[in-house]
Amino acid sequence: MFKKVFQSIFPKKLKEEDITPYLLIGESKGIDKLVDRFYFYMDTLCEAQRCRELHPESLEPAKKKLKMFLSGWFGGPSLYIEKYGHPRMRARHLPFKISSVERDEWLLCMRKAMDDLKLNKEFDGYLWKSFENFAEHMRNQES
């Protein structure tokens, strides 16, 4: 899927398996931008208040962990696993009440952060679907 869409972006010939979300987002610098924008919105949007309240006052530790997690999740270096072991993201989030409200607030912040990056339309759609699935998987409350 990625190869056909992004052949024109990369001047050198790449094997299909080398074209990863990590490469397409802009590697670590792209992840940094995405995560920084994401937490900017979480910290400033009143529409994300309940999701923000699940976090400590300082968002810096969460930023660092999300950047590390996304690196591996996008097909880059497995920084999170190297430091903390298997992510077990759902288990790590079970202590927090995550309903459809918190899920949707999280997704709102991610959507706005992705929009700021002005990603290629096809890649944006792929990434958005991945984040929607991820956010739904983290939901642990019915309401």
DAGI-V175590 format. One line per field, one symbol per residue. ss: DSSP state (2 for helix, 1 for strand, 0 for the rest). phi: phi as a letter, one per 20 degrees, with the letter a starting at -180 (. if undefined). burial: I if it has 24 or more other C-alpha atoms within 12 Angstrom, else O. A space follows every 50 residues. Layout:
# DAGI-V175590
ss=???
phi=???
burial=???
This chain:
# DAGI-V175590
ss=02222200000000022200222220222222222222222222022222 22200000022222222222222000002222220000222220000002 2222222222222222200022222222222222222200000
phi=.fgffdgffdfefdfgfeedgffffolffffgfgfffgfgffedeffdgf ffffdfgeegffgfffffffgffenegeffffedngflgfffegfdfcdf ffgffgfgffffffgfflfggffgfffffffffffffffccfe
burial=OIOOOIOOOOOOOOOOOOIIIIIIIIIIOIIIIIIIIIIIIIIOOOOIOI IIOIIOOOOOOOIOIIIIIIIIIIIIOIIIOOOOOOOOIOOOOOOOOIIO IIIIIIIIIIIIIIIOIOIOOOIIOOIIOOIIOOIIOIIOOOO
